[in-house]
Amino acid sequence: MPELDRRVSCANEDAVEQQAYLTRSLLDYIAAPLTGTVFLRGVLPAPDVVRIVTGAADTTSLRELTAYEIPLSDEDGEPVTAPLLLSWTRTLTSTAHPCTDASVMDIPLIIVDTSVLEPAAPTCTDRALRVLRTLAWPFAETPPDPALCGFLLTGQGRMRLYLAPEQAAPLIGADVQLTGALTALLAALPSLTGEEERWVTDPLDPHCAHVVDLTRW
């Protein structure tokens, strides 16, 4: 399958803010299924679009996942909201996958035409999470640094984080192990991702300019 490799070299302030908002709003669905046995496995940042990665909770191969490429703006040019993105994703994951010859990072990629996509109605869980999030995570003037613009569960106990250390800086992919001294690692992320001697390029991943391997940190 042909790989779509339009690489994210930098991100403007608006794109970083929207990608971080969408990622933050969908995190619950790595634990709660979108539909049936289908879970959120990643949110990948790309120019003008977001790629929602779905699959079974116990999947260990990226080829067994599915990525849906969805525009960041609606037909009126307005930024897509997290509830709308979630409802589109739920519709997509509740129907049979269309055939595709495209892929990204070995994940089959489906380009979505949202103009013909009927959004699914929100569930009671969706509504409850929206209320609880609003009360538990109120808006703050100072956003997290670095901003989390996406993530991908890459295997058992491993995750790639897509981080924007600065609003207009290239996105950094940080590979982390989900065991060990996580509190210390998270506290050190801003400095670790800024150490250029750690940067390498992953030719298979177009969603970041550099990758930092922190799995043994």
N, C-alpha and C positions, 0 to 999 in steps of 0.2 A: 504494500500500500504506500502511496506517495506520502512523504512527511511534509507537513506544513511548518516551515521553519522561519517565518518572519519573526526575527528575534527582537525581544524587548531590550532596547539599548538605554532608554531613559523614560521617565514618566513625569508628566506635568502634575501640578498640584491638584487639579480637579480630578484627574484619573486616579491618582493615589488615594485621594479621599473617597471616591466612589468604590474603588476596588476594596479598600479597607472596610468600608461600611457593609458591602455585600458579604465579604468573607465573615466578618463579625456576626452578622445576622443569621448566617446559615450553619454556624458551628454545631448547634444542637443535633443536626441530622447526621452526624457521624455516629451517634448513639441511638437516635430514634429513626426508624426506617422512613424513607420517603413514600414508598409503596411496597407492600408485601415484604419481601426480603431484600429490597434494594435500598442501599444506604449511600449517603454522600461520602465520596472518597477523596475529593479534592476540589479546589477552586483555583483555576489557573489564570493569571493576569496576562492579557495580550492587548495589542493596540486596538482600541475601539470595540472590543468584545470581551466577554468573560467565558471561560470554558469550564462547565460544570461536569465533574467526573463522578460517575456513579458505578456501583457494583455491589457484590455481596460483601458482608462484613468480614468474612474470613478469606477473601481473595488475596493471594500473594503474588500473582502475575499481573503486570500492567496490561498485558494483552487481553485479559479477561474483563477489563473495565470498559466503560463507554464514556466518551466525552461529547458533550453537546456545546457547540459554539453559538452563543447568543449575543446579539448586539447590546451595547451599553446604553443605547437610547431607544425610545419607542418610535412609533410612526410619526409622532408630532415633534420628534427631536428632543423630548424630555428625558432626563436620566431615568433608567429603569430602577424601580424600587425593589427592595428585598422581598416583600410579599408577592409582587408580580413575578419576579424571577423564580421564587419557590413554586408558585402555582403553575408556571410554564414547565418547570422541571418535573413536577408531579404528573402532569399530563404526558410528558415525553416518556417517563419511566413506567407508565401504566399501559403503554401500547407496545406492540412488536417493534423492534429496532429496524429501521429501513437499512437497506444495503448501502455500504459506503466503501469507496476506494481510498479515502483520506485517512491519515493517522497523524498523531503527534506523540512523541516519546513512546512509540509502539502501541499507543492506545487508539483504537478505532475512533474516528472523529466524525460527528454528524453536524453539518452546517444547518442551522435552524432558521426557517422563515417564520418569524413571529406574526406576520400579517395574517397567516392562515391557521394560527395555533390558538385553540380555545383554552384559556386558563382554567385550571381545576379550582373548585371551590375550596376555601380554607377549611381545615379540619378543626375540631375542638382543641386539639393539641397545639395547632398553629396559633389560635387565638389566645390560649392560656400562656404560651411562651412569650407572645408579644406583650401581654400585660405584665408578666413577671420580669421580663427583660427591662421594660421601661422603668419599673420601680427599683430593680436591683442594680441596673447599670445606667444611671442617669447621664445625660450629656455632660461632657467635661470640656472646658475651653482648651486645655492642653491635651492633644491626642497622644497616644502611646508613641514612643520613639525607641527603636525603629517601627514604622507602620507595617502591620501585617497585611499584605496585599493578596495573599493566597497561600495555599498549601497543597501537598499531595502526599497521601499515605503510600509509601513506596514499598513496603513489605512488613513482615512481622516485627513490630517494635521500632520501625524507622519511619521518619517523616522528613520531607523537604519543606522548609518554610521560605516563602517569597517575601523579602523584606525591602522596604525603601528607607535607607538610613537618613536620607534627606529628600525633600519634596521633589527636587528636579534631578536626583542622582540616579545612576543605573540601578536596577533592581538586583538584589543579591539573593541567591538561593543558598540556604543554610541547611545542610544535612545533619539531623540530630537523631540520637538514640533515645528512646522513650523510657530509659531506665537510668539509674545512677543519680548523680547530683544535679537534678533538673533545676532546682532553685538557684544554685550557683551559676549554672549555664545560662539561664534566662537573664540573670543579672548582668552577666558578662557579654551578652549578645551585641549590644551597641559597639563595644570596643573590638570584639572578635571579628565582626563583619567588616569593620573599617580597616583591618590590617591587610594591606594589599598583597603582602607576601604570601597570604593564605589563598588568594584568589586563583581559581583555575576556570577554564571554559569547558562546559559540557556541550559537545556538539549536538547531542540528541534533544537538548532542552532549550527551546526558543523563548521561554518565559522569563529569563533572567540574563543579565550580561555576564555575571560571574557566579561561581559556586564556591562555597567554603565547606569543607568536610570537618564537622565537629562531632562526629560519631565516637571518637576516641578521646574527646576532651575531658 
